[in-house]
Amino acid sequence: MYNRIRKQLNGILKSTDGPRGTCSGDDHVPEFEAHRHIRLLTFNIQVGINTSSYRHYVTRSWQHFLPHSKRIQNLDRIATLLRNYDVVALQECDGGSMRSGYINQVQYLAEASGIPYWHQQLNRNLGHLAQHSNGLLSRYRPLDVTEHRLPGLIPGRGAIVARYGVGEDPLVLVMMHLSLSKAAQHRQLAYIQELIAQYQHVVLMGDLNNHAEELLSNTPLKHSNLVPLPDTAHSFPSWRPERALDHILVSPSLEIRRSEVVSYPVSDHLPIAMDIKLPQGYLETF
């Protein structure tokens, strides 16, 4: 797919009536390896739009609806970054509509970055106009991947849950994009808290549209005992980061070896990266 798209940059691809794939399949994906650490990244890519000032929300707003010749170049820059990570959570992807040139951006980024497993969650289907999606990229074969529709007055928010390791005591990664309103966030995080309550090793990652202190103190996540990034981990807006909206929250059993806001301004959000160390004795279970 990657090579084919690169040859067609001068024209807009025509859509097909056949079904769009949502998953790469796992036949060619390596088993979850017993490494001492895993490199994580979460990134809101704003459907490949390069935004570097508030005025671009107006002057480049048309790119949310129509194709743009430089979108692929921006996706290639994103793919260059993604090559450095093991598991990536993507938000604000397009699953293959007119505005993206009928390109499934999750699949494109997986293939361009050399990450073998990808999963696209279509959250809001506007037909040819837009295919609002979340994405998971993984170098390892998950035990399973499930999609969840998050509650809210306006539908279109979702979460992807990927489990790794062994079924009796898995490493559970939850990738999501929350709503803007606090009331909707509360309902959505109540749903997420119920999903993760039974697990010991959990990672929540994504665009949560709120600061960690608020999320871990005044929402159902206060019962989760998750560890946040430092308060200074500001990711939005990318050209002058003032707000910490993007997060990787982990269980106390997972040691944080390194965490950072990655200075890579190719969207209106900056990506968040973290290396986690698996718990002592966990590696010997698989």
MARGU-557553 format. One record per residue (C-alpha): y negated, z, x. Coordinates in steps of 0.1 Angstrom, whole numbers, padded with zeros to 4 digits, always signed. Layout:
YZX;...
END
This chain:
+0000+0000+0000;-0024+0010+0028;-0022-0023+0046;-0024-0043+0014;-0056-0026+0003;-0072-0031+0037;-0068-0068+0033;-0084-0068-0002;-0117-0050+0006;-0138-0081-0001;-0127-0082-0038;-0120-0058-0066;-0084-0053-0073;-0072-0062-0108;-0053-0035-0127;-0017-0040-0138;-0002-0029-0171;+0028-0013-0154;+0030+0025-0150;+0011+0041-0122;+0032+0063-0098;+0023+0100-0096;+0046+0110-0068;+0059+0095-0036;+0094+0109-0041;+0110+0132-0015;+0139+0111-0001;+0120+0104+0031;+0102+0137+0034;+0113+0162+0061;+0128+0195+0051;+0105+0226+0053;+0107+0234+0090;+0108+0269+0104;+0074+0268+0121;+0055+0299+0129;+0024+0287+0111;+0013+0262+0085;-0020+0243+0086;-0037+0242+0052;-0067+0223+0039;-0085+0221+0006;-0111+0193-0001;-0131+0182-0031;-0136+0145-0021;-0159+0135-0050;-0139+0103-0056;-0148+0090-0022;-0186+0092-0027;-0205+0101+0004;-0233+0124-0008;-0257+0139+0017;-0287+0150-0004;-0295+0161-0040;-0312+0127-0047;-0279+0110-0042;-0266+0125-0074;-0291+0102-0091;-0293+0072-0068;-0255+0070-0063;-0244+0082-0097;-0233+0047-0106;-0204+0051-0081;-0188+0075-0105;-0183+0045-0129;-0183+0013-0108;-0165+0002-0076;-0183+0004-0043;-0175-0015-0011;-0180+0014+0012;-0157+0038-0007;-0126+0027+0012;-0145+0034+0045;-0152+0069+0033;-0116+0074+0023;-0105+0063+0058;-0128+0089+0073;-0113+0115+0051;-0078+0104+0061;-0087+0108+0098;-0093+0145+0091;-0062+0150+0069;-0039+0139+0097;-0045+0173+0113;-0029+0193+0085;+0005+0201+0070;-0004+0207+0033;-0036+0194+0017;-0051+0202-0018;-0074+0174-0031;-0098+0177-0060;-0119+0150-0078;-0096+0121-0069;-0093+0089-0089;-0057+0079-0098;-0065+0042-0101;-0093+0030-0123;-0121+0004-0121;-0144+0027-0101;-0118+0031-0073;-0108-0006-0073;-0076+0005-0092;-0065+0024-0061;-0046+0057-0065;-0067+0077-0040;-0041+0104-0036;-0015+0078-0025;-0040+0060-0004;-0050+0091+0016;-0014+0101+0020;-0004+0068+0035;-0036+0064+0056;-0031+0098+0071;+0006+0095+0076;+0016+0124+0054;+0049+0115+0037;+0048+0134+0004;+0021+0131-0022;+0018+0142-0058;-0010+0131-0082;-0019+0152-0112;-0038+0132-0139;-0060+0156-0157;-0084+0134-0176;-0074+0099-0185;-0104+0077-0194;-0084+0045-0190;-0100+0018-0169;-0132+0039-0165;-0117+0069-0147;-0085+0087-0138;-0096+0122-0130;-0070+0138-0108;-0059+0165-0084;-0037+0158-0055;-0011+0174-0032;-0002+0160+0003;+0026+0176+0022;+0045+0170+0055;+0074+0191+0041;+0097+0186+0012;+0089+0212-0015;+0116+0229-0035;+0098+0217-0065;+0064+0207-0078;+0051+0215-0113;+0019+0205-0131;+0000+0229-0154;-0028+0222-0178;-0054+0249-0176;-0069+0263-0208;-0105+0255-0217;-0127+0243-0245;-0130+0209-0228;-0096+0197-0216;-0092+0181-0182;-0086+0209-0157;-0052+0214-0141;-0032+0231-0113;-0003+0219-0091;+0023+0245-0081;+0045+0236-0050;+0072+0260-0039;+0087+0259-0003;+0115+0276+0016;+0142+0292-0005;+0143+0297-0043;+0149+0335-0041;+0118+0342-0021;+0096+0310-0019;+0062+0303-0004;+0042+0293-0034;+0011+0271-0031;-0012+0267-0062;-0038+0239-0060;-0065+0238-0087;-0099+0228-0098;-0115+0253-0122;-0142+0248-0148;-0178+0257-0143;-0182+0283-0170;-0172+0319-0163;-0155+0322-0197;-0133+0292-0190;-0126+0304-0154;-0114+0338-0168;-0089+0321-0192;-0078+0297-0165;-0072+0325-0139;-0054+0346-0165;-0030+0317-0168;-0027+0314-0130;-0022+0352-0125;+0007+0350-0149;+0022+0321-0129;+0021+0339-0095;+0028+0375-0106;+0065+0374-0097;+0060+0360-0062;+0054+0378-0029;+0040+0349-0007;+0013+0330-0026;-0016+0307-0016;-0043+0297-0040;-0064+0268-0029;-0090+0245-0044;-0125+0241-0058;-0128+0274-0078;-0165+0269-0087;-0173+0306-0080;-0176+0330-0051;-0146+0350-0040;-0161+0384-0047;-0166+0374-0083;-0132+0358-0086;-0113+0388-0071;-0133+0415-0088;-0142+0403-0123;-0114+0380-0133;-0076+0385-0138;-0072+0377-0101;-0083+0413-0094;-0047+0423-0100;-0034+0398-0074;-0043+0416-0041;-0052+0382-0026;-0071+0380+0007;-0103+0359+0007;-0122+0340+0033;-0153+0357+0048;-0184+0357+0025;-0201+0333+0049;-0176+0305+0043;-0201+0283+0024;-0189+0249+0015;-0214+0235-0010;-0236+0214-0008;-0222+0197+0023;-0256+0189+0038;-0269+0225+0034;-0240+0248+0026;-0253+0278+0006;-0225+0286-0018;-0188+0295-0013;-0171+0275-0041;-0140+0262-0023;-0113+0288-0013;-0080+0295+0002;-0068+0329-0010;-0035+0343+0004;-0011+0372-0002;-0013+0400+0024;+0022+0391+0036;+0008+0359+0050;-0012+0365+0082;-0043+0344+0086;-0043+0330+0121;-0075+0309+0117;-0098+0300+0089;-0130+0278+0089;-0153+0256+0069;-0148+0222+0085;-0181+0205+0094;-0171+0171+0080;-0198+0160+0055;-0183+0130+0038;-0184+0144+0002;-0207+0169-0015;-0183+0196-0006;-0171+0206+0029;-0134+0211+0034;-0118+0245+0040;-0090+0250+0065;-0066+0278+0073;-0036+0284+0095;-0012+0310+0080;+0017+0327+0098;+0049+0332+0078;+0060+0368+0074;+0082+0385+0100;+0118+0378+0092;+0110+0351+0066;+0119+0322+0088;+0155+0334+0092;+0161+0331+0055;+0163+0293+0056;
END
